[in-house]
């Protein structure tokens, strides 16, 4: 299933974006906004934005948007990362 958003003609004409990159730019902005509000995870936001998690993470940092990193993400990272007890 996919979702189609309708943007009124007057709003589309007012966008200060080049026509050829408009769709990608809007998808990126939507992904960033939904991530910032906690509506999408980093993985799904990066999928929506069409970029890697690392690229999106760097963009979020440049924009001053904090990462949502909680106990669940920490547990996933620890399970994934190879480590040896000291």
C-alpha positions as CSV (number, residue, x, y, z in Angstrom):
1,X,0.0,0.0,0.0
2,X,1.2,3.5,-0.7
3,X,-0.2,6.9,0.2
4,X,-0.6,9.8,-2.1
5,X,-0.7,13.3,-0.8
6,X,-2.4,16.1,-2.7
7,X,-0.7,19.5,-2.6
8,X,-2.9,22.4,-3.7
9,X,-1.6,24.0,-7.0
10,X,-1.1,27.4,-5.2
11,X,1.1,25.8,-2.6
12,X,3.1,23.8,-5.2
13,X,3.7,27.0,-7.2
14,X,4.9,28.8,-4.1
15,X,7.5,26.1,-3.3
16,X,11.0,27.5,-3.6
17,X,12.4,24.3,-4.9
18,X,13.5,23.3,-8.4
19,X,10.8,21.3,-10.2
20,X,13.1,18.3,-10.9
21,X,14.1,17.8,-7.2
22,X,10.8,18.8,-5.6
23,X,9.5,15.3,-4.8
24,X,12.7,14.2,-3.2
25,X,13.1,17.3,-1.2
26,X,9.5,17.1,0.1
27,X,10.0,13.5,1.1
28,X,13.2,14.4,2.9
29,X,11.4,17.2,4.8
30,X,8.5,15.0,5.7
31,X,10.9,12.3,6.9
32,X,12.8,14.8,9.1
33,X,9.6,16.3,10.5
34,X,8.1,12.9,11.3
35,X,11.3,11.7,12.9
36,X,11.6,14.8,15.0
37,X,8.1,14.4,16.3
38,X,8.8,10.7,17.2
39,X,6.3,9.4,14.6
40,X,8.9,7.5,12.6
41,X,12.0,5.6,13.7
42,X,15.3,6.5,12.2
43,X,15.2,3.5,10.0
44,X,11.8,4.3,8.5
45,X,12.6,8.0,8.3
46,X,15.7,7.2,6.3
47,X,13.7,4.9,4.1
48,X,11.2,7.6,3.4
49,X,14.0,10.1,2.8
50,X,15.8,7.8,0.4
51,X,19.1,7.9,2.3
52,X,21.1,5.7,4.7
53,X,20.6,5.9,8.4
54,X,24.1,7.5,8.7
55,X,23.3,10.2,6.1
56,X,20.0,11.0,7.8
57,X,21.7,11.0,11.3
58,X,24.3,13.5,10.0
59,X,21.5,15.7,8.6
60,X,19.6,15.6,11.8
61,X,22.8,16.6,13.7
62,X,23.4,19.5,11.3
63,X,19.8,20.7,11.9
64,X,20.1,20.3,15.7
65,X,17.4,17.5,15.9
66,X,18.2,15.2,18.8
67,X,18.4,11.4,18.1
68,X,15.8,9.3,19.7
69,X,18.0,6.7,21.4
70,X,16.5,4.7,24.2
71,X,16.9,1.4,26.0
72,X,15.6,-0.6,23.0
73,X,18.1,0.9,20.6
74,X,20.9,0.5,23.1
75,X,20.0,-3.2,23.5
76,X,19.9,-3.7,19.7
77,X,23.3,-2.0,19.3
78,X,24.9,-4.1,22.1
79,X,23.5,-7.3,20.6
80,X,24.9,-6.4,17.2
81,X,28.3,-5.1,18.3
82,X,31.1,-7.6,18.8
83,X,32.7,-7.1,22.2
84,X,34.6,-9.0,24.8
85,X,34.3,-8.5,28.5
86,X,37.3,-6.8,30.1
